[in-house]
Amino acid sequence: MIFHGLAKLFLIAICPLFVVTAARATENDALMERVVNSYPAFLAGHEGNTLIWKDGTRMPFDDGKRGKTFETLLNAPSIRDMFYAPYLSGKVTAAPDVNSDPGRVRYEPFFLKMYGDCRKGETARTLVDVVWLPKKWGKKIKMTRINGVAEQLSKVSRELDLLPAKFDNYLIPPAGTVNCRVIEGTKRLSAHGSATAIDIAQQHANYWRWAKPDSKGRYPYQNQIPAEIVAIFEKHGFIWGGRWYHYDTMHFEYRPELLNIGAIPSNVKKQKP
């Protein structure tokens, strides 16, 4: 009887662990499926806790570490950590939560494997021309052809070209695409290095580093970029830096896994920084 009683207590104790582990595996499966579907030219599928590349490379998805600080999420993330905060499209109705920066967390080896390392001259070989606003401006900018990024930006460009003239000051001229550099104040490579990002409207831009924090050390949210422009970029797989607490409103970056043009599964909870 004592043995059976202890066994029952043991099962009661470990059941919650099994439930949590199963739920986490389900969440990871859903997110891995999104990643695979977002980058079909490179990814063949997923198995267990592993993304499987078409060249046979197997890359861990989740390092199993929870409760990371915000700085650790930025500087030592897993692929899973890229989903720590949901990316919410639509009109901005409130300032982002503190340290909610969906898209700023990037697992660098994942993107280097696809787009190449600009520091080794690999990205330069993937660049193609995109005509920016063919009717209103008609000049060429560079973007990577990998994953159809240049093609998607061309679609963005053509749709932006149809907007009324009042939007022109936010679009002409663009503020830059390819730039092999680290992110200001960090050692992390910018998405501009992979030629997957574009900056617009520098004269109308707001950037958290340019802002003065309030008495609580928080950065007041600021933005001048019209929602109509943002919606067109997001429609074609580009996220917007204006949805970040550490906002960079001129910045758009090709990250279809965060949009996938759908919401993160409801059972995926945002990690606390």
N, C-alpha and C positions, 0 to 999 in steps of 0.2 A: 504493500500500500504506500509506504514511504517513497519507494522508487517511482511508482506511477504518479504520486503527487509532485515529486521533483520534476519529472518529465513534463507534466502538465504546465508547471510554472515556467520551465525552460521554453516550451512552445509559445506560451503567452508572451514571454519576454522577447523572443526572436521574431514573432509574427510581424510586428510593426516594421522591423528592419527589412523583412522580405517585401512588405508592401511598398516601402520607400524605394527599395532597389528596383522593383518591378516598374514602379511609376517613372523612375529616372530613366530606365532603359527605354520605356515607351516614348518619353519626351525626346530622348536622344535619337531614336529611330525616326521620329517625325522630322526632326531638324536635319539629320543627315540626308533624308530623302529630299528635303528642300535644297540642300547644297548640291546634291547630285543632279537634280533637275535644273538647277541654275547654271551649271557648268558642264553640259553634256559632252562637249568636245574633249574634255579631259578626264572626267570621272565615269567609271564603269558601274559603280554601285557601292554598297556598304555591307559590312558583316560584323556583328558584334559591336565593338567599340571602334571600328576601323573604317575609314574611307578607302576605297580601292580605286586607284588610278588606272587608266587604260594601258599604261606602260608596265603595270604590275606593282607599282609602288603602293605600299600600305601605310597610311598615315593615321595615327591615333586621333580620335575626335575629342574625347573628354579625359582630362588628366585626373579627374576624381576629386580635385581640391575645391572645397567650398569655403565661403567666408573670406574670400580674397579682398584685400583693400583695393580701393579704386586704382591706385598707382600700380599695384601688382597686376590687375586686370589689363592695364595699358601696356606694361612692360614685360609681363611673363604670362600671356594668355594661352589657353587652349583654343582649338577651333570652336568648341562649345561656348566658350566665354564670349565669342563675337555676338551671341544672342542674349547677353546678360540683361539687356534692356530692349523692350519692344520698339520697333520703328512704326510710328503711327502717322499715316498719311492724312490728308485733309487739311482744312483751314486751321491755322494755329489759333487756339482760343485761350491758351494759358501758357505761361512760361514753363519750360521743361523742369522736371524734378532735379534736385541737386545731384550732380554726377550721372545724370541720365544722358548718355552720349551714344546712341545706337549707330554704330559704324566707325567710331573712333578706335574701338578695340579691333585690332587686326592681327591674325596669326601670320606673321611675316613669311615663314617657309611655304605656306599654302600659296600665297600670291606670287612669290618669287618663282615657284615651280611653274606657274602658268605663264606669267608675263615676262620672266627673265629679270636679271639684275642689271639695273641701269649703270651701276658702278663698274660693271664688267663690259659695258657696251652692248649688252644683249637686247635691251629694250629698243634701242635705236633701229635694229633690223626689223622691227615689227610695225614701224610707223607708216601711216598712210595719210593722205590729204582729206580733210573734210572742209567743204565750202560752208562758211558760216553766214547764215542769213543770205542765201543766194540772190534774192531780189533787192534787199536793202543795203547789203554790205559787200557780199560776194568775194571776200578774201579767204585764203586757205589757212587752216590751222592743222596741227598734227595731232593724231590720236593713234593708239594701237589698234591693229586689225584683229588681235586675239580676242576670242569670245564674241566677235562681232561688235566690239565696243564702238569703233568708228562708224559702223553702219547704224547703230542705235543713235549715236550723236547726230548723224545726218538726218535721221527722222525727227529728232528734237529740233534741229536747226530749221527744217522746212516748216514745222508747225509754229515755231516762234516767229518765223518770217511772216506769218499770216495774222499775227496780233496787231491791233491798232497802233498807230504811231506813238501814242502816249507811253508805250513800253520800250521804245527804241533806246532811251537813255540807259536802261538797265542791261542792254544787250550789245550795244555798239560803243566802243570796241570791246571784245572779250578781254579778260585780264590775264589769260595764259592757260596753257595745258601742260605740256611736257616740261618737267624741271627735276633733274636728278639732285635731290636735296633731302635733308632731314627735316622733320617738323620742327618749327621754331620752339626752342627751349627744351628739346628732347634729343635722343640719339636714334629715334625711330624713323625709318624711311617713309617719306611722304608718298601718298598715292599718286602724286604727280610724277614721281619717278617711274612708275609703271605705265604712264600715259593713259590712265583710266579716269582722270579727273580734269575738270575745267573750272576756272574761276571766272565770274562775270562781275560787271558793275562795281568796279573797285571804288568809284566815287560815291556809291550808295551802300557800301559794305559796312557791316558791323562785325567786330571781332572781340571775343572776350578779353584778350590780352590788352586791348586798347581801352577797356572800360575800367572804371574805378569801383572796387568792391564796396558794399555798404558796411554798416557798423557791425554786421554779423559775419563779414568776410565773404558774402555771397555776391555774385555778379548779376546785376540787373539785366534782364533780357531786353535786347534791342533788335529790331529788324526793319528794313525798308523794302525788301524784295517782294514784289506782288505775288499773291497766291497763284495767279494764272500761269506764271512762269514756272513756279515750283511744280505744279500739277503736270505740266508737259514733260519735264525732266523725269518725274517719278513714273509716269506712264511707260517710259522706255527704259526703266531699270536703274536710274540714277537717284541716289539718296541725296539729301540736302543737309548741309551743315547748320542750317538754321533751326533744325529740330534738336540740336544739342544744347545742354546746359552750358557747356564751353563752346558757345556758338561761333560759327564762321559762315556768315550768311552769303558770301560770294561763292562758296564751295559746293560743287556737285561732283559726285563720285559714283562710278558704275559698281553697284553692289546688289545685283538682283536677288541674292539669297536672303537679303533683309526685307525686300519688298515681296518678291516671288509671286507676284502681284496678289498677295493675300496676307492674312494676319497670322502671327505666330499661334500655334495651337493653344487653346485656352488653359491647358494643364501645365504650360511652361511658365514658371514664376520668375519674376525679375529678381536677380540676386541683389542683395543689399551691399553697397560699397563699403 
